[in-house]
Amino acid sequence: MTNDKGITRGMTRRGFGGMAAAATASFAIGAPSLLRAQSAITFAVPNPSALTWMPYWVAVGEGYFDEEGLAPTLEAIDGSSAVLQAMAAGQAQIGAPGPGPVLGARARGVDVKFIYNLFPKSVFGLLVKEESAVMSPEDLRGTVIGIGTADGAEMSFTKAIMTDLGMEENTDYTFLPVGDGGTAAVAFLRDDVSAYAGAISDAAILRARGMNLREITPPQYLGFFGNGIAMLESQMAATPDLAPKFGRSLVRGMRFAVDPANKDTVLAHCAAGNPQEGEDKAFAAGLLAGAIDRMTPTDEFFDQGYGYQPPEHWQMIHDSAVASGALAAPLDDLSAVYTNEFVAAWNA
């Protein structure tokens, strides 16, 4: 799934559904851009939310990049496809696309490689009110499920869960587009919906409006991970120290952020990256909690360290892309799309 809309929805348009778009996009393959003497680099991201890229802003604020000899600049552009185009054109040395667009780009000959799994858990979840009798997706038979928009990727995410349970849309359940965040809260309060399929941003908005929510997403669907850090293989060859240094800084940022004693400092670092996002401190704190949860590896892979990419999760995303038509055919070598070669050193 592609985290192109960011945590603050009002700041960029909806994304997450980048698989199909990536499959049809064309990419200009350019020469890798070399680091200047002061190691200035450009980090391209698909939305301007600082909390979405929280470890980066913590690493900036705490001086971790400085200690590695890096002087990064974050450039927010419109979506994962644009990020990949910037990388391929040599305008960014490193980027944060979603896995689906990376598969599509790779299928078209772009030598992009995923090196760091920033969101190892799905950025989507199925949410119900705390007091709801619904305890699992099976209990949603015969109900209405709220979604942000009819063409959002949360719809396909939820439909996959329901299909695996033998339920069909408009027969066993129905979708109702209820908008994002605040308007979804109204739908809950009116009991127009029994559940809501939303992102971590939606959950934070709903909780900020006084709603106690419970997530019922099956654990196996958390493997549909979100955006991560990627580089061109040609760029990795031209600047072999960039991936180790950049990833090590992010891991240090994550370790700093997960310490509850550092919450206010983390929020301040993110507010420096995006002041608008930090204006409502209670809301920002809720977003931070959601981001940390989704950036923390699942229990099964936690010991592998931050940034680790489970091969079985990549296989699941790849197979889903093929089944949906986002990929015209299976990739010859899925293992070439990603690497865990740096993870152990980052987490040492």
C-alpha positions in Angstrom: 0.0 0.0 0.0 1.1 3.5 -0.8 1.2 6.2 1.9 0.8 9.0 -0.6 -1.8 11.0 1.2 0.2 11.4 4.3 -1.0 11.5 7.9 -2.7 14.9 7.6 -5.3 14.5 4.9 -5.9 18.2 4.3 -2.4 18.7 3.1 -2.3 16.4 0.1 -4.7 14.4 -1.9 -5.7 10.8 -1.2 -3.2 8.1 -2.2 -2.4 4.6 -1.0 -3.8 3.1 -4.2 -0.6 3.5 -6.3 -0.3 0.0 -7.6 -2.4 0.5 -10.8 -0.9 3.9 -11.4 2.6 2.6 -11.1 1.9 -0.1 -13.6 1.0 2.4 -16.3 3.5 5.1 -15.5 6.6 5.6 -17.6 10.0 6.5 -16.1 12.9 8.3 -17.6 16.0 6.4 -16.5 18.8 8.9 -15.8 22.3 8.7 -14.4 22.7 8.6 -10.7 23.5 11.9 -9.1 26.7 12.0 -7.2 27.0 13.4 -3.7 28.8 16.8 -3.4 31.7 17.3 -1.2 29.5 18.3 1.8 27.3 15.2 1.2 24.2 17.2 0.4 21.4 14.8 -0.6 17.8 15.1 -1.7 15.2 12.8 -0.1 12.0 12.8 -2.1 8.7 11.9 -0.4 5.1 11.6 -1.7 3.4 13.9 0.8 4.3 16.8 3.1 3.3 15.3 6.4 6.2 15.4 8.8 4.7 12.7 11.1 4.6 10.3 8.1 8.4 10.6 7.9 8.9 11.0 11.7 12.2 9.2 12.0 13.7 11.5 9.4 12.7 14.6 11.3 13.9 13.2 14.5 17.2 12.3 12.9 17.5 15.9 11.6 16.5 17.4 15.0 18.8 15.2 17.0 21.8 15.7 14.6 22.1 12.1 13.6 22.5 13.0 9.9 25.1 15.5 10.8 27.1 12.9 12.7 27.0 10.7 9.6 28.3 13.5 7.4 25.0 13.9 5.5 23.1 17.1 4.8 19.7 16.0 3.6 16.9 18.1 2.2 13.4 16.6 2.1 11.4 17.4 -1.0 7.6 16.6 -0.9 6.2 15.9 -4.3 2.9 14.4 -5.5 2.8 10.7 -5.0 5.0 7.7 -5.3 5.2 7.8 -9.1 6.6 11.3 -8.9 9.1 10.2 -6.3 10.3 7.4 -8.6 10.5 9.7 -11.6 12.6 12.2 -9.5 15.0 9.4 -8.5 15.2 8.0 -12.1 15.9 11.4 -13.4 18.8 12.0 -11.0 16.9 14.7 -9.1 16.8 12.8 -5.8 19.4 10.3 -4.5 16.9 8.6 -2.2 13.1 8.4 -1.9 10.1 7.0 -0.1 7.7 5.3 -2.5 5.2 2.6 -1.8 5.9 -1.1 -2.6 3.2 -1.3 -5.3 4.7 1.6 -7.4 8.1 0.1 -6.9 6.9 -3.2 -8.4 5.4 -1.4 -11.3 8.6 0.7 -11.9 10.7 -2.4 -11.7 8.5 -4.2 -14.2 9.3 -1.3 -16.6 13.0 -1.5 -16.2 13.8 1.0 -13.5 16.6 -0.3 -11.3 14.9 0.8 -8.1 15.4 -1.2 -4.9 13.5 -1.1 -1.6 16.1 -0.9 1.2 14.1 0.0 4.4 10.6 -0.9 5.4 9.4 2.2 7.1 5.8 1.1 7.7 6.0 -2.7 8.3 2.4 -2.8 9.3 -0.5 -1.8 7.0 -1.3 1.9 7.2 -5.0 0.8 7.0 -7.2 -0.8 9.7 -10.8 -1.9 10.2 -12.1 0.2 13.1 -15.2 -0.2 15.3 -16.5 1.6 18.3 -15.1 0.3 21.6 -18.6 -0.7 22.8 -19.5 -2.5 19.5 -20.5 -6.1 19.6 -18.4 -6.6 16.4 -15.2 -8.5 17.5 -13.8 -9.6 14.1 -14.5 -9.0 10.4 -16.7 -12.1 10.4 -19.2 -10.2 12.5 -19.6 -7.6 9.8 -21.8 -9.8 7.7 -25.0 -7.9 6.8 -23.6 -4.6 7.9 -22.5 -1.3 6.3 -18.7 -0.5 6.3 -17.7 3.1 6.0 -14.8 4.1 3.6 -13.4 7.5 2.8 -14.1 7.4 -0.9 -15.4 4.8 -3.4 -12.0 4.7 -5.2 -9.7 4.7 -2.2 -7.3 1.9 -1.6 -9.0 1.3 1.8 -11.8 -0.2 -0.2 -9.6 -2.8 -1.9 -7.9 -3.5 1.4 -11.2 -4.3 3.1 -12.6 -6.1 0.2 -9.6 -8.5 0.3 -10.3 -9.3 3.9 -14.0 -9.9 3.3 -13.4 -12.0 0.2 -11.1 -14.3 2.1 -13.9 -14.8 4.5 -16.2 -15.8 1.7 -18.3 -12.6 1.7 -19.3 -10.6 -1.4 -19.8 -6.9 -1.6 -23.5 -5.9 -2.0 -24.5 -9.4 -1.0 -23.0 -10.0 2.4 -22.0 -6.4 3.2 -22.0 -2.9 1.6 -19.6 0.0 1.5 -20.7 3.5 2.2 -18.4 6.4 1.3 -18.5 8.7 4.4 -15.4 10.9 3.9 -12.4 11.2 6.0 -11.9 11.7 9.7 -14.5 14.2 11.0 -17.3 13.1 8.6 -16.6 9.5 9.4 -17.1 10.4 13.1 -20.6 11.7 12.2 -21.4 8.4 10.4 -20.3 6.4 13.5 -22.4 8.7 15.8 -25.5 8.2 13.7 -24.9 4.5 13.4 -24.8 4.8 9.6 -21.9 2.4 9.6 -20.8 -0.6 11.8 -17.1 -0.2 11.0 -14.8 2.1 9.2 -11.8 1.3 7.0 -9.3 4.0 7.5 -5.7 5.0 7.8 -3.8 5.9 11.0 -4.7 9.5 10.3 -8.4 8.7 10.4 -8.1 6.8 13.7 -6.3 9.8 15.2 -9.0 12.2 14.0 -11.8 10.1 15.4 -10.1 9.6 18.7 -9.4 13.4 18.9 -13.2 13.8 18.5 -13.8 11.7 21.6 -14.5 8.4 20.0 -13.0 5.3 21.6 -12.2 2.9 18.9 -11.0 -0.7 18.6 -9.2 -2.2 15.6 -10.3 -5.6 14.3 -7.9 -6.0 11.4 -6.8 -9.6 11.1 -3.0 -9.9 11.9 -2.1 -11.4 8.5 -3.3 -8.2 6.7 -0.8 -6.1 8.6 1.7 -7.6 6.2 0.4 -5.3 3.4 3.1 -2.8 4.5 3.4 0.8 3.4 6.1 3.1 2.2 9.8 2.6 2.7 13.2 3.9 1.7 14.4 3.1 -1.9 17.3 3.9 -4.1 18.3 3.1 -7.6 20.9 0.3 -7.8 23.0 2.6 -10.0 22.8 5.3 -7.2 23.8 2.7 -4.6 26.8 1.8 -6.7 27.8 5.4 -7.2 27.4 6.3 -3.5 27.9 3.1 -1.5 28.0 4.8 1.9 24.6 6.6 1.5 22.3 3.7 2.3 24.2 2.6 5.4 24.4 6.2 6.8 20.8 7.2 5.9 19.3 4.0 7.3 21.4 4.1 10.5 20.2 7.6 11.1 16.5 6.6 10.7 16.9 3.7 13.1 18.4 6.0 15.7 15.5 8.3 15.1 13.0 5.4 15.7 14.8 4.3 18.8 14.6 7.9 20.2 10.9 8.2 19.2 9.7 5.0 20.9 10.9 6.2 24.3 7.8 7.8 25.9 10.1 10.3 27.7 11.0 11.8 24.3 7.4 12.4 23.1 7.4 16.2 23.4 10.8 16.4 21.7 9.7 14.2 18.9 6.6 16.3 18.4 8.7 19.4 18.4 11.1 18.0 15.7 8.1 17.1 13.5 6.5 20.5 14.0 9.7 22.0 12.8 9.3 20.0 9.6 5.7 20.9 9.2 4.4 23.6 11.5 0.7 23.3 10.4 0.7 19.7 11.5 1.9 20.5 14.9 -0.6 23.3 15.7 -3.1 21.0 17.5 -0.8 19.3 20.0 -3.3 16.8 21.3 -4.1 15.8 17.7 -0.5 15.6 16.7 0.2 13.4 19.7 -2.5 11.0 18.6 -1.0 10.9 15.1 2.4 10.2 16.5 1.1 7.3 18.5 -0.5 5.9 15.4 2.7 6.4 13.3 4.9 4.7 15.9 2.6 1.7 16.1 2.6 1.3 12.3 6.4 1.8 12.1 7.0 -0.8 14.8 7.6 -4.3 13.3 5.1 -7.0 14.0 5.9 -9.3 16.9 6.9 -12.1 14.5 9.7 -9.9 13.0 10.5 -7.5 15.7 13.9 -9.1 16.5 15.0 -8.6 12.9 15.2 -4.9 13.6 13.8 -1.7 12.1 13.8 -1.6 8.3 13.5 -5.4 7.8 11.4 -6.6 4.9 9.8 -10.0 5.3 10.0 -11.9 2.0 6.6 -13.4 2.5 5.1 -10.0 2.8 6.7 -8.9 -0.4 5.3 -12.1 -2.0 1.8 -11.3 -0.7 1.9 -7.7 -2.2 3.3 -9.0 -5.4 0.7 -11.6 -5.8 -2.1 -9.2 -5.0 -0.7 -6.8 -7.7 -0.7 -9.5 -10.2 -4.2 -10.7 -9.3 -5.6 -7.1 -9.5 -4.0 -6.4 -12.8 -1.7 -3.7 -11.4 1.2 -5.9 -12.7 0.6 -7.4 -16.1 2.6 -10.5 -15.3 4.7 -11.8 -12.3 8.2 -10.4 -12.0 10.9 -12.8 -13.0 12.9 -12.2 -9.8 11.0 -10.6 -6.9 14.1 -10.8 -4.7 15.7 -8.2 -6.9 13.2 -5.6 -5.9 14.3 -5.3 -2.2 17.3 -6.0 0.0 17.8 -6.6 3.7 21.6 -6.4 3.4 21.9 -3.2 5.6 19.4 -4.1 8.3 21.8 -5.8 10.7 24.3 -3.0 10.6 21.6 -0.4 11.0 20.3 -2.1 14.2 23.7 -3.0 15.7 
